[in-house]
Amino acid sequence: MERSAILHLGWDADWESALDDAGVAGVPGRITRVERGESDVATERGLLRVLSDSTRSQSAVAPVTGDWVAVADLDGSPIVEVVLPRRTALVRRDPGEREEYQPLAANVDAVFLAHGHDRPFREGKLERFLVLAWNSGATPVVILTKSDLAASGETAELEAVVSAVAPEVEVVVTSTESGEGLERIAELLDGAKTGAILGESGAGKSTLVNALIGDDIQETGHVRKGDAKGRHTTITRDLLVLSGGGLLIDTPGVRAVGLWDAHDALARVFADIVDAAASCRFNDCAHDGEPGCAVRAAVDDGRIDPRRLERHRLMAAELAESDRRQVERERGRNRKGAPKGRGRRR
């Protein structure tokens, strides 16, 4: 079926096939914003406001920004009939529920991790964002914003530090004042690809989005000079179409980056530690004083930063605890759903 009105949103033959497999009658559309149990959905019929949370719609999955859905009519009101299977999903552990995950965005091709030149760089923060990004199934890209505020040599130094932490990740230096780096971001989204931009408040995300769109759509705020911290000017996750093609999901500033089911992504971000651990004498080596520990040997001779090892240990423990809680919760559900016994035999 011809879907010319939504091709620029990323609709393709595979999504058409997924819609056919779903066996529903609703029209396809893409979620551009979720707010209070309702969603804005861009469809062939235009932008629709629909009921979208899983308790008020017919879908068992509550949609998030970036989802492709089928919209049907229910008693005169548009409603999400089904959420099509996600190709990628950017998720974190729910800050309020340690045994639940929280999806941030869906069906993104690139995750842009924004860091401003006007604030201190924290390697541990980048590592967490990288685990989140790799775990989504999308490609992470580090964006160093506000290069016009950088002192002489600062950008090159910052690029070197980022490359040491994430050697296989592209780094794009940007300035909305000079336009530096904007063309490269547009290239990464060419062909109706979708990017999601993450970072702390005040990192320049919304200003960058406005520059790429060519209009002041997203509200921007000032940052404090003392610590370069900003207030949350973006309060929803919005899917926006760029002026030259491609799409970008702007997100509120992220403070808590709890990890969820991200063991493979953790191993990728800390590949140097994982590779060294393969040579440890014991398979269950905790790298904490055991004899024949290759990781400790790498720390001692300067190949691995001891602070990086500690951050890896903390994140691995966090994931292990999350796994344990999930198992306990599932056991609790099974106990509640089990039929009651007939009592003891006498």
C-alpha positions in Angstrom: 0.0 0.0 0.0 1.2 3.5 -0.8 2.2 5.5 2.3 3.7 8.6 0.8 2.5 10.8 3.5 4.5 9.0 6.2 7.7 8.0 4.3 9.6 11.0 5.7 8.8 9.6 9.2 10.7 6.4 8.5 7.9 4.2 7.2 9.3 1.4 4.9 8.4 -2.0 3.5 9.4 -3.8 6.8 7.0 -1.7 8.8 4.3 -2.4 6.2 5.0 -6.1 6.7 4.9 -5.7 10.5 1.5 -4.0 10.2 0.2 -6.9 8.0 1.5 -9.4 10.5 -0.4 -7.6 13.3 -3.6 -8.3 11.5 -5.3 -5.1 12.5 -7.4 -2.6 10.6 -6.1 0.6 12.0 -4.1 3.2 10.1 -0.3 3.4 10.7 1.3 6.3 12.4 4.3 7.3 14.5 4.2 8.6 18.1 5.6 12.1 18.2 4.8 12.8 21.9 3.3 11.0 24.9 1.6 13.0 27.6 -0.7 12.0 30.4 -2.0 8.8 28.8 -2.5 10.4 25.4 -0.3 10.6 22.4 0.2 12.7 19.4 0.4 10.4 16.3 1.5 11.5 12.9 -0.6 9.6 10.3 -1.6 9.8 6.7 -4.7 11.7 8.0 -2.5 14.3 9.8 -1.6 14.6 13.5 -4.1 12.8 15.7 -4.5 13.0 19.5 -5.2 9.4 20.7 -5.7 7.5 23.9 -2.5 5.6 24.3 -1.7 4.1 27.7 -2.0 0.4 28.0 -5.0 0.6 30.4 -7.0 2.9 28.2 -6.1 1.5 24.7 -6.3 -1.9 23.1 -2.6 -2.4 23.1 -0.9 -4.4 25.9 2.2 -2.1 25.5 2.1 1.6 26.4 3.7 3.4 23.5 6.6 5.8 23.8 7.9 8.5 21.5 9.2 7.0 18.3 6.9 4.0 18.3 5.0 2.9 15.2 1.4 2.1 16.0 -1.9 1.3 14.4 -4.7 3.8 15.2 -8.3 2.6 15.3 -11.6 4.2 16.1 -13.3 3.2 19.4 -16.7 4.8 20.1 -15.8 7.8 18.1 -12.4 8.4 19.6 -9.0 7.4 18.0 -7.1 4.9 20.1 -3.9 2.9 19.8 -4.9 -0.5 18.5 -1.4 -2.0 18.6 2.2 -1.0 19.0 4.3 -2.6 16.3 7.4 -4.5 17.4 10.2 -2.2 18.2 13.5 -2.4 16.2 15.4 -0.6 19.0 14.5 0.6 22.4 16.3 3.1 24.6 15.5 2.0 28.2 16.7 2.5 31.7 15.7 1.2 35.1 12.7 3.1 36.3 14.0 5.6 38.9 10.9 5.0 41.0 10.6 1.3 40.6 13.8 -0.7 40.9 12.2 -3.9 39.5 10.8 -2.1 36.4 12.3 -0.6 33.3 11.3 2.7 31.7 11.4 3.1 27.9 12.7 6.5 26.9 12.4 6.2 23.1 11.8 3.6 20.4 13.0 2.9 16.9 16.1 5.1 16.9 19.1 4.6 14.7 21.5 6.8 16.6 21.8 7.9 20.2 23.5 11.3 20.4 25.2 11.8 23.8 25.6 15.5 24.3 28.2 17.1 26.5 28.9 20.9 26.7 32.3 22.5 26.7 31.1 24.7 29.5 31.0 21.9 32.1 33.3 19.4 33.8 33.7 16.1 31.9 32.9 13.0 33.9 34.1 9.7 32.5 31.8 7.7 34.6 28.7 9.6 33.3 29.8 9.0 29.7 30.3 5.3 30.4 26.8 4.9 31.8 25.3 6.8 28.9 27.3 4.5 26.5 26.0 1.4 28.2 22.4 2.8 27.8 23.0 3.6 24.2 24.7 0.3 23.1 22.0 -1.6 24.9 19.3 0.0 22.8 20.5 -1.6 19.6 21.3 1.9 18.1 24.6 3.5 17.4 26.0 5.9 19.9 27.6 9.2 18.9 29.2 11.7 21.3 28.4 15.3 20.5 30.6 18.0 22.1 28.4 21.1 22.1 29.3 24.8 22.5 32.7 24.5 21.0 32.7 28.3 20.6 33.1 28.5 24.4 36.2 26.3 24.4 39.6 27.7 25.4 42.5 27.1 23.1 43.3 23.3 22.9 40.4 22.4 25.1 38.4 20.7 22.3 41.3 18.5 21.2 42.0 17.5 24.8 38.3 16.6 25.3 38.2 14.6 22.1 41.2 12.6 23.2 39.6 11.8 26.6 36.3 10.7 25.0 38.2 8.6 22.5 40.1 6.9 25.3 36.8 6.0 27.0 35.0 5.1 23.8 37.5 4.2 21.1 34.9 2.9 18.6 32.4 5.8 19.0 32.3 8.8 16.6 32.8 12.2 18.2 31.2 15.3 16.6 32.2 18.8 17.7 29.4 21.3 17.3 28.6 25.0 17.7 25.2 26.5 17.0 27.0 29.9 16.8 29.3 28.9 13.9 27.3 25.9 12.6 30.3 23.6 13.2 29.3 19.9 13.1 25.6 20.4 12.2 26.1 19.1 8.7 27.7 15.9 10.0 24.7 15.3 12.3 22.4 15.8 9.4 24.4 13.2 7.4 24.0 10.7 10.2 20.2 11.0 9.9 20.0 11.1 6.1 17.3 8.8 4.7 14.6 9.4 7.3 16.8 7.9 10.1 15.9 8.8 13.7 18.3 10.0 16.4 17.6 10.5 20.1 19.7 13.1 22.0 20.5 12.5 25.6 22.5 14.6 28.1 22.3 16.6 31.3 20.2 19.7 31.5 22.1 22.7 30.1 24.2 20.6 27.8 22.7 22.4 24.8 20.4 19.7 23.5 17.4 21.9 22.7 19.5 24.7 21.2 21.2 22.1 18.9 17.7 20.7 17.9 16.5 24.2 17.0 19.6 24.8 14.8 19.0 21.5 13.0 15.3 22.2 12.5 15.9 25.7 11.4 13.3 27.2 13.9 13.0 27.9 17.6 10.6 25.1 18.3 12.2 23.8 21.6 12.4 26.1 24.6 15.9 26.7 25.8 17.2 27.9 29.1 20.3 29.5 30.6 22.8 27.7 32.7 24.4 28.8 36.0 27.9 30.2 35.5 29.1 28.5 38.7 28.6 24.9 37.8 27.1 25.1 34.2 23.9 23.3 35.4 20.7 24.1 33.7 17.0 23.7 34.4 14.7 21.3 32.5 13.4 23.3 29.6 12.3 20.1 27.7 9.6 18.3 29.7 8.4 15.8 27.1 10.1 13.6 24.5 9.3 15.0 21.2 9.9 13.5 17.7 10.8 16.3 15.4 11.4 16.4 11.6 14.6 18.1 10.6 14.6 20.7 7.8 16.9 18.6 5.6 15.3 15.3 6.3 15.7 12.8 9.2 14.2 12.9 12.6 15.4 13.7 16.1 13.9 13.0 19.5 14.7 15.7 22.0 14.6 14.5 25.6 14.5 16.1 29.1 17.8 16.3 30.9 18.7 12.9 32.3 20.0 12.7 35.9 19.5 9.1 36.8 20.9 6.5 34.4 19.9 3.2 36.0 21.0 0.2 34.0 18.5 -2.5 32.9 19.4 -5.9 31.4 22.6 -4.5 29.9 25.3 -7.1 30.5 26.4 -7.3 26.8 26.5 -3.5 26.5 28.5 -3.2 29.8 31.1 -5.7 28.4 31.3 -3.6 25.2 31.9 -0.4 27.0 34.5 -2.0 29.3 36.1 -4.2 26.7 39.6 -3.6 28.0 38.7 -5.0 31.4 36.8 -7.9 29.9 39.7 -8.8 27.6 42.2 -8.7 30.5 39.9 -10.8 32.7 40.1 -13.6 30.1 43.7 -14.2 31.2 42.9 -14.4 35.0 43.8 -17.6 36.6 40.3 -18.2 38.0 37.1 -17.9 35.9 35.2 -16.3 38.8 38.0 -13.9 39.6 36.6 -10.8 41.3 39.8 -8.8 40.6 40.1 -8.0 44.3 43.4 -9.6 45.4 43.1 -13.1 43.9 46.3 -14.7 42.8 46.9 -14.7 39.1 44.6 -11.7 38.4 45.4 -10.3 35.0 43.1 -7.3 35.6 45.0 -6.3 38.7 48.2 -6.7 36.8 46.9 -4.3 34.2 46.0 -1.8 36.9 49.5 -2.1 38.5 51.3 -1.5 35.2 49.0 1.4 34.2 47.1 -0.1 31.4 43.8 0.1 33.3 42.8 3.0 35.5 41.8 1.8 38.9 38.9 4.2 39.0 37.6 2.7 35.8 37.8 -0.8 37.3 35.8 0.4 40.3 33.1 1.9 38.1 32.9 -1.3 36.2 32.6 -3.2 39.4 29.8 -1.0 40.6 27.8 -1.2 37.4 28.2 -5.0 37.2 27.0 -5.3 40.8 24.0 -3.0 40.0 23.0 -5.2 37.1 23.4 -8.4 39.2 21.2 -6.8 41.9 18.6 -5.9 39.2 18.6 -9.4 37.9 18.1 -10.8 41.4 15.2 -8.4 42.1 13.6 -9.4 38.8 13.8 -13.1 39.6 12.3 -12.5 43.1 9.5 -10.5 41.6 8.7 -13.2 39.0 8.7 -15.8 41.8 6.3 -13.6 43.7 4.0 -13.4 40.7 4.1 -17.1 40.2 3.2 -17.7 43.9 0.2 -15.4 43.6 -1.0 -17.0 40.5 -0.6 -20.6 41.7 -3.8 -22.5 42.7 -4.3 -23.0 46.4 -3.7 -26.4 47.8 -6.4 -28.6 49.3 -4.7 -28.7 52.7 -2.6 -31.2 54.5 -3.4 -34.9 54.4 -4.2 -36.5 57.7 
